Amino acid sequence: MSKPIISIVMPTYNVEPYLPAAIESVIAQTLGDWELLVVDDGSTDASNAVAQRYAANDHRIKVLKKENGGLSDARNYGLERAQGQFVHFFDSDDSIEHDFYETLVAAIEQKNDDFVICGFYKDHEQNEGEIWSEAFHCDEIRTPLPKNLSYNKNIYYYAWNKLYRTEFLKKNQLFFEKGLSVIEDVEFFSRVIDCSPSFRCIDYLGYRYQIRKRPTLGNEYSEQLIPSHLRSVSIQCSLLEKFCGDKEILQHDQGDMALSTVQWVLHCLFNYSNYGFFKKYNKVKEVINDKNVQHYIRDYKTTGFVNGFMKVATKNKWGLLIAIFYSLRKKLLRQ
C-alpha cells in the first residue's frame, strides 16, 4: 500500500459536538490522498464513537486511542505514526477550506521548502449560533527573510496554519513539549526556527479557528497561566530577533509583545481567578518584576492612555496601583 501525501494529526478530547464538522471538512478536500489520524486522548464523551463511525466508511481515517496526556502528547503520538510526506496538526473543533491541502502542497513544493504558513479566520461564536469571522492575512514572503520584517504573532504563533515536511520534523527531532499548555505552539515553533529551515508564507485564508462560548486554557485562569506566559515573553522576543534585523522595529515589537502579554495575564487574573485582592496584588508583583518583562519594556514607546499607564506603572513596578486599576476596571465593565 502506497504512503499518502499528507498525514493529518487530529488530537481529540471531549469534542463530540464539533468533531463531525472537522472530519467532514477533511473528507471534502479537493486533494484526497491523505490519512487522518484521529488521536483520542482519553475522551470521556462519545468522541471516539463518532470518529469510529467515520473510520468505518473511509479507510483513510484511523482512530488511535491513548491515555490522556494532553494536547502536546497527543500531537507527538500522531506525528510518530505519520506516514505522509507532509504533516498537518489539526485541532478537532476547527475546520478547513475545501482546497486547503491542495493549496498548501502546491506552495511547499514550489521551492521544496520545509514548511509553509497560511492565513486563517477566527470564527467567534455569538449568541443563538451566530458567527463573527475575523480574517488574519499572511504577507507573501519566503526565506531569506527581509531585514525590516515585523513579526506577526497571530501568523507564526499557531501550529495548525502550517504544513510541515514530515522528514524535516523527524530528522530534527521536533516534537511538542509534553505537559506544556497555552504556549506549546510558540515553544515548538521557536525550535523549528532554530533549525534554520526554508519556508514561505502565502496570503491564503485556509484554516478556520473556532472560538467557542466556553472556557478554554486561553480565556480562563490557572496556576500555570502566569509562568507559561512569562516564559512566552522570553520565547517570542527571542523569535523576534531571528525574524527582524531592523533594530528600531525589533525594539518596538519586543516591547509591544511584553506589554501585551502583561495586560492579557492581568486581565485573566482579575476576571477569571477567585483570589482575594491581596493575593492578586502579589501575582501582579510576580508579573511586573519578571526580568524579561522589565528588559523589553524599558525603552518601549507606546501611545494611548491604558498602554501608556501600563508601560510606566510596569517599568516603575507600581504593583499596588496596577492592582487597584484592574480591580476598578473590572467593576466598571460590569456596570
Kinemage of the C-alpha trace (Angstrom):
@kinemage 1
@onewidth
@group {chain A} dominant
@subgroup {mainchain}
@vectorlist {calphas} color= white
{ca met a 1} P 0.000 0.000 0.000
{ca ser a 2} L 1.475 3.384 -1.056
{ca lys a 3} L 2.054 6.105 1.514
{ca pro a 4} L -0.284 9.134 1.476
{ca ile a 5} L 0.847 12.624 0.535
{ca ile a 6} L -0.431 14.134 3.792
{ca ser a 7} L -0.804 12.875 7.351
{ca ile a 8} L -3.363 14.867 9.328
{ca val a 9} L -2.842 14.632 13.089
{ca met a 10} L -6.082 15.456 14.911
{ca pro a 11} L -5.837 15.257 18.745
{ca thr a 12} L -9.293 14.674 20.176
{ca tyr a 13} L -10.538 15.138 23.713
{ca asn a 14} L -14.260 15.510 24.571
{ca val a 15} L -15.274 17.345 21.387
{ca glu a 16} L -18.246 15.182 20.439
{ca pro a 17} L -20.434 18.080 19.178
{ca tyr a 18} L -17.683 19.566 16.976
{ca leu a 19} L -15.782 16.551 15.667
{ca pro a 20} L -18.119 15.765 12.711
{ca ala a 21} L -17.567 19.197 11.140
{ca ala a 22} L -13.779 18.840 11.493
{ca ile a 23} L -13.689 15.375 9.925
{ca glu a 24} L -16.137 16.275 7.161
{ca ser a 25} L -14.021 19.286 6.168
{ca val a 26} L -11.147 16.821 5.615
{ca ile a 27} L -13.300 14.402 3.616
{ca ala a 28} L -14.417 17.310 1.384
{ca gln a 29} L -10.840 18.215 0.344
{ca thr a 30} L -10.023 18.611 -3.336
{ca leu a 31} L -6.776 16.712 -2.649
{ca gly a 32} L -7.843 13.274 -1.489
{ca asp a 33} L -4.520 11.499 -0.934
{ca trp a 34} L -4.328 11.798 2.858
{ca glu a 35} L -4.538 9.841 6.076
{ca leu a 36} L -6.425 11.266 9.024
{ca leu a 37} L -5.053 10.169 12.394
{ca val a 38} L -7.710 10.915 14.994
{ca val a 39} L -5.806 10.627 18.280
{ca asp a 40} L -8.353 10.032 21.032
{ca asp a 41} L -6.571 11.378 24.096
{ca gly a 42} L -8.684 9.533 26.666
{ca ser a 43} L -12.043 11.164 25.872
{ca thr a 44} L -14.841 10.526 28.357
{ca asp a 45} L -17.652 11.510 25.979
{ca ala a 46} L -18.648 9.872 22.659
{ca ser a 47} L -15.825 11.416 20.620
{ca asn a 48} L -14.269 8.010 19.957
{ca ala a 49} L -17.565 6.537 18.751
{ca val a 50} L -18.066 9.494 16.395
{ca ala a 51} L -14.586 9.030 14.919
{ca gln a 52} L -15.069 5.276 14.606
{ca arg a 53} L -18.253 5.788 12.572
{ca tyr a 54} L -16.350 7.862 10.031
{ca ala a 55} L -13.434 5.407 10.005
{ca ala a 56} L -15.804 2.523 9.240
{ca asn a 57} L -16.812 4.272 5.997
{ca asp a 58} L -13.440 5.683 4.927
{ca his a 59} L -10.197 3.639 5.032
{ca arg a 60} L -8.144 6.858 5.082
{ca ile a 61} L -9.362 7.612 8.622
{ca lys a 62} L -7.606 5.870 11.516
{ca val a 63} L -8.636 6.201 15.167
{ca leu a 64} L -5.779 5.908 17.670
{ca lys a 65} L -6.770 5.666 21.332
{ca lys a 66} L -4.389 6.506 24.179
{ca glu a 67} L -4.454 7.516 27.827
{ca asn a 68} L -4.960 11.206 28.471
{ca gly a 69} L -1.669 13.063 28.224
{ca gly a 70} L -2.621 16.492 26.924
{ca leu a 71} L -2.534 18.190 23.532
{ca ser a 72} L 1.239 18.087 23.037
{ca asp a 73} L 1.457 14.398 23.901
{ca ala a 74} L -1.407 13.568 21.528
{ca arg a 75} L 0.220 15.510 18.681
{ca asn a 76} L 3.500 13.674 19.260
{ca tyr a 77} L 1.676 10.340 19.315
{ca gly a 78} L 0.220 11.077 15.894
{ca leu a 79} L 3.446 12.503 14.464
{ca glu a 80} L 5.387 9.375 15.450
{ca arg a 81} L 2.907 7.284 13.415
{ca ala a 82} L 2.540 9.652 10.454
{ca gln a 83} L 3.271 8.007 7.090
{ca gly a 84} L 2.669 11.002 4.815
{ca gln a 85} L 5.229 13.139 3.023
{ca phe a 86} L 3.732 16.159 4.789
{ca val a 87} L 2.047 16.564 8.159
{ca his a 88} L -0.640 18.945 9.399
{ca phe a 89} L -1.712 19.465 13.016
{ca phe a 90} L -5.491 19.949 13.016
{ca asp a 91} L -7.460 20.880 16.145
{ca ser a 92} L -10.559 18.704 16.367
{ca asp a 93} L -13.091 21.502 16.920
{ca asp a 94} L -11.981 23.585 13.897
{ca ser a 95} L -12.427 23.244 10.128
{ca ile a 96} L -10.583 23.942 6.855
{ca glu a 97} L -11.494 25.308 3.441
{ca his a 98} L -12.128 22.667 0.753
{ca asp a 99} L -8.860 23.425 -1.126
{ca phe a 100} L -6.650 23.751 1.969
{ca tyr a 101} L -4.331 20.787 1.330
{ca glu a 102} L -4.173 21.259 -2.446
{ca thr a 103} L -3.125 24.896 -1.966
{ca leu a 104} L -0.525 24.246 0.755
{ca val a 105} L 1.058 21.267 -1.016
{ca ala a 106} L 1.438 23.307 -4.211
{ca ala a 107} L 3.047 26.124 -2.207
{ca ile a 108} L 5.529 23.951 -0.292
{ca glu a 109} L 6.579 22.032 -3.420
{ca gln a 110} L 7.215 25.150 -5.482
{ca lys a 111} L 10.641 25.692 -3.866
{ca asn a 112} L 10.916 22.388 -1.967
{ca asp a 113} L 10.526 24.200 1.377
{ca asp a 114} L 10.481 22.605 4.826
{ca phe a 115} L 7.100 24.118 5.652
{ca val a 116} L 4.537 26.658 4.516
{ca ile a 117} L 2.352 29.072 6.501
{ca cys a 118} L -1.057 30.457 5.550
{ca gly a 119} L -3.573 32.947 6.917
{ca phe a 120} L -6.744 31.967 8.736
{ca tyr a 121} L -10.119 33.002 10.099
{ca lys a 122} L -11.056 33.227 13.750
{ca asp a 123} L -14.756 32.366 13.926
{ca his a 124} L -16.198 33.811 17.135
{ca glu a 125} L -19.311 32.026 18.335
{ca gln a 126} L -22.025 34.530 19.268
{ca asn a 127} L -25.443 34.152 20.849
{ca glu a 128} L -28.019 31.969 19.095
{ca gly a 129} L -25.423 30.247 16.933
{ca glu a 130} L -24.296 33.348 15.023
{ca ile a 131} L -20.645 33.543 13.917
{ca trp a 132} L -18.473 36.639 13.645
{ca ser a 133} L -15.418 35.970 11.465
{ca glu a 134} L -12.096 37.769 11.792
{ca ala a 135} L -9.525 37.361 8.987
{ca phe a 136} L -5.774 37.157 9.646
{ca his a 137} L -3.872 37.589 6.401
{ca cys a 138} L -0.317 36.397 5.847
{ca asp a 139} L 2.186 38.535 3.916
{ca glu a 140} L 3.710 36.817 0.887
{ca ile a 141} L 7.311 36.223 1.997
{ca arg a 142} L 9.856 33.413 1.964
{ca thr a 143} L 13.336 32.757 3.293
{ca pro a 144} L 15.719 34.518 3.385
{ca leu a 145} L 13.501 36.966 5.257
{ca pro a 146} L 13.617 40.724 4.589
{ca lys a 147} L 15.560 42.721 7.176
{ca asn a 148} L 12.679 45.032 8.084
{ca leu a 149} L 10.128 42.261 8.683
{ca ser a 150} L 7.725 42.884 11.570
{ca tyr a 151} L 6.865 39.706 13.493
{ca asn a 152} L 3.174 38.826 13.263
{ca lys a 153} L 2.472 36.676 16.321
{ca asn a 154} L -1.012 35.783 15.043
{ca ile a 155} L 0.530 34.106 11.986
{ca tyr a 156} L 3.621 32.475 13.483
{ca tyr a 157} L 2.214 31.500 16.893
{ca tyr a 158} L -0.078 28.591 15.950
{ca ala a 159} L 0.664 25.024 14.825
{ca trp a 160} L -2.481 24.496 12.741
{ca asn a 161} L -1.886 27.078 9.967
{ca lys a 162} L 1.291 25.333 8.807
{ca leu a 163} L 2.042 22.315 6.618
{ca tyr a 164} L 5.351 20.668 7.509
{ca arg a 165} L 7.548 18.277 5.597
{ca thr a 166} L 7.411 15.172 7.820
{ca glu a 167} L 11.065 14.264 7.202
{ca phe a 168} L 12.148 17.731 8.375
{ca leu a 169} L 10.364 17.347 11.726
{ca lys a 170} L 11.507 13.796 12.372
{ca lys a 171} L 15.097 14.358 11.218
{ca asn a 172} L 15.425 17.289 13.640
{ca gln a 173} L 13.533 15.517 16.448
{ca leu a 174} L 10.951 18.285 16.539
{ca phe a 175} L 8.185 17.224 18.888
{ca phe a 176} L 5.933 19.246 21.177
{ca glu a 177} L 6.969 19.704 24.798
{ca lys a 178} L 4.865 17.275 26.815
{ca gly a 179} L 2.889 18.776 29.672
{ca leu a 180} L 3.138 22.309 28.326
{ca ser a 181} L -0.131 24.104 27.581
{ca val a 182} L -1.201 27.589 26.444
{ca ile a 183} L 2.178 28.312 24.780
{ca glu a 184} L 3.015 24.856 23.378
{ca asp a 185} L 2.665 26.074 19.779
{ca val a 186} L 5.080 29.007 20.051
{ca glu a 187} L 7.588 26.947 22.065
{ca phe a 188} L 7.520 24.308 19.302
{ca phe a 189} L 7.883 26.931 16.564
{ca ser a 190} L 10.866 28.529 18.310
{ca arg a 191} L 12.737 25.220 18.000
{ca val a 192} L 11.614 24.832 14.387
{ca ile a 193} L 13.186 28.199 13.550
{ca asp a 194} L 16.394 27.248 15.372
{ca cys a 195} L 16.900 24.566 12.684
{ca ser a 196} L 17.303 27.290 10.006
{ca pro a 197} L 14.508 25.946 7.779
{ca ser a 198} L 13.421 27.192 4.391
{ca phe a 199} L 9.777 28.282 4.397
{ca arg a 200} L 7.292 30.631 2.825
{ca cys a 201} L 4.115 32.427 3.848
{ca ile a 202} L 1.180 32.667 1.449
{ca asp a 203} L -1.756 35.065 1.522
{ca tyr a 204} L -4.412 32.366 1.614
{ca leu a 205} L -7.119 32.103 4.280
{ca gly a 206} L -7.470 28.347 4.599
{ca tyr a 207} L -7.979 27.452 8.265
{ca arg a 208} L -10.985 28.283 10.436
{ca tyr a 209} L -10.135 28.532 14.134
{ca gln a 210} L -13.317 28.299 16.200
{ca ile a 211} L -13.636 30.487 19.319
{ca arg a 212} L -16.325 28.749 21.377
{ca lys a 213} L -18.524 30.257 24.078
{ca arg a 214} L -16.954 28.002 26.705
{ca pro a 215} L -13.847 28.247 28.905
{ca thr a 216} L -10.544 27.267 27.328
{ca leu a 217} L -6.946 27.408 28.510
{ca gly a 218} L -6.687 30.692 26.644
{ca asn a 219} L -9.510 32.523 28.429
{ca glu a 220} L -9.517 31.186 31.977
{ca tyr a 221} L -7.131 31.427 34.909
{ca ser a 222} L -4.998 28.561 36.149
{ca glu a 223} L -1.814 28.347 38.212
{ca gln a 224} L 0.213 27.660 35.072
{ca leu a 225} L -1.008 30.781 33.255
{ca ile a 226} L 1.469 33.279 34.714
{ca pro a 227} L 4.657 31.163 34.452
{ca ser a 228} L 3.647 29.985 30.968
{ca his a 229} L 3.064 33.480 29.642
{ca leu a 230} L 6.191 34.880 31.261
{ca arg a 231} L 8.109 32.109 29.537
{ca ser a 232} L 6.317 33.090 26.331
{ca val a 233} L 7.731 36.628 26.594
{ca ser a 234} L 11.256 35.224 26.533
{ca ile a 235} L 10.499 32.786 23.691
{ca gln a 236} L 8.693 35.263 21.442
{ca cys a 237} L 11.134 38.120 21.985
{ca ser a 238} L 13.958 35.745 21.035
{ca leu a 239} L 11.973 34.742 17.945
{ca leu a 240} L 11.681 38.406 17.011
{ca glu a 241} L 15.462 38.658 16.842
{ca lys a 242} L 15.507 35.848 14.276
{ca phe a 243} L 12.783 37.472 12.173
{ca cys a 244} L 13.774 41.132 12.206
{ca gly a 245} L 17.169 42.706 11.613
{ca asp a 246} L 15.970 46.312 11.926
{ca lys a 247} L 16.890 47.475 15.445
{ca glu a 248} L 14.133 50.087 15.767
{ca ile a 249} L 11.343 47.756 14.595
{ca leu a 250} L 12.746 44.953 16.764
{ca gln a 251} L 12.802 47.107 19.898
{ca his a 252} L 9.208 48.244 19.317
{ca asp a 253} L 7.896 44.746 18.592
{ca gln a 254} L 9.614 43.253 21.642
{ca gly a 255} L 8.203 45.956 23.905
{ca asp a 256} L 4.751 45.541 22.421
{ca met a 257} L 4.960 41.763 22.894
{ca ala a 258} L 5.995 42.079 26.537
{ca leu a 259} L 3.399 44.701 27.463
{ca ser a 260} L 0.505 42.980 25.685
{ca thr a 261} L 1.386 39.730 27.481
{ca val a 262} L 1.372 41.525 30.846
{ca gln a 263} L -2.039 43.022 30.079
{ca trp a 264} L -3.535 39.688 28.990
{ca val a 265} L -2.245 37.849 32.060
{ca leu a 266} L -3.624 40.521 34.381
{ca his a 267} L -6.947 40.508 32.528
{ca cys a 268} L -7.248 36.760 33.165
{ca leu a 269} L -6.082 37.126 36.776
{ca phe a 270} L -8.649 39.780 37.686
{ca asn a 271} L -11.557 38.443 35.617
{ca tyr a 272} L -11.279 34.668 35.923
{ca ser a 273} L -9.483 33.870 39.207
{ca asn a 274} L -11.195 33.541 42.582
{ca tyr a 275} L -8.310 35.093 44.508
{ca gly a 276} L -8.786 37.875 47.033
{ca phe a 277} L -7.322 41.316 46.362
{ca phe a 278} L -4.038 40.832 48.225
{ca lys a 279} L -3.245 37.528 46.513
{ca lys a 280} L -3.959 39.175 43.166
{ca tyr a 281} L -1.642 42.007 44.198
{ca asn a 282} L 1.148 39.511 44.906
{ca lys a 283} L 0.582 37.919 41.481
{ca val a 284} L 0.796 41.382 39.880
{ca lys a 285} L 4.190 41.873 41.522
{ca glu a 286} L 5.333 38.492 40.186
{ca val a 287} L 4.410 39.548 36.658
{ca ile a 288} L 5.843 43.058 36.597
{ca asn a 289} L 9.067 42.088 38.416
{ca asp a 290} L 9.917 39.483 35.772
{ca lys a 291} L 13.363 40.282 34.380
{ca asn a 292} L 12.332 39.786 30.746
{ca val a 293} L 9.265 42.000 31.097
{ca gln a 294} L 11.416 44.734 32.658
{ca his a 295} L 14.104 44.363 29.984
{ca tyr a 296} L 11.830 44.534 26.965
{ca ile a 297} L 9.551 47.396 28.064
{ca arg a 298} L 12.434 49.593 29.250
{ca asp a 299} L 12.755 51.598 26.017
{ca tyr a 300} L 9.340 50.775 24.547
{ca lys a 301} L 7.458 53.786 23.140
{ca thr a 302} L 3.690 53.416 23.144
{ca thr a 303} L 0.571 55.528 22.657
{ca gly a 304} L -2.877 55.629 24.252
{ca phe a 305} L -3.843 56.130 27.894
{ca val a 306} L -4.093 52.483 29.011
{ca asn a 307} L -0.926 51.331 27.242
{ca gly a 308} L 0.930 54.420 28.421
{ca phe a 309} L -0.199 53.948 32.011
{ca met a 310} L 0.649 50.233 31.992
{ca lys a 311} L 4.080 50.843 30.479
{ca val a 312} L 5.003 53.460 33.108
{ca ala a 313} L 3.436 51.524 36.003
{ca thr a 314} L 5.125 48.273 34.989
{ca lys a 315} L 8.517 49.884 34.412
{ca asn a 316} L 8.361 51.543 37.846
{ca lys a 317} L 6.945 48.393 39.489
{ca trp a 318} L 3.846 50.144 40.824
{ca gly a 319} L 2.155 46.845 41.651
{ca leu a 320} L -0.433 48.215 44.084
{ca leu a 321} L -1.545 50.913 41.647
{ca ile a 322} L -1.897 48.334 38.848
{ca ala a 323} L -3.912 46.023 41.118
{ca ile a 324} L -6.269 48.863 42.076
{ca phe a 325} L -6.611 49.877 38.412
{ca tyr a 326} L -7.590 46.366 37.287
{ca ser a 327} L -9.995 45.925 40.228
{ca leu a 328} L -11.790 49.199 39.424
{ca arg a 329} L -11.777 48.391 35.711
{ca lys a 330} L -13.469 45.070 36.345
{ca lys a 331} L -16.202 46.745 38.441
{ca leu a 332} L -16.796 49.467 35.832
{ca leu a 333} L -17.078 46.951 32.987
{ca arg a 334} L -19.732 45.005 34.934
{ca gln a 335} L -21.949 48.079 35.355
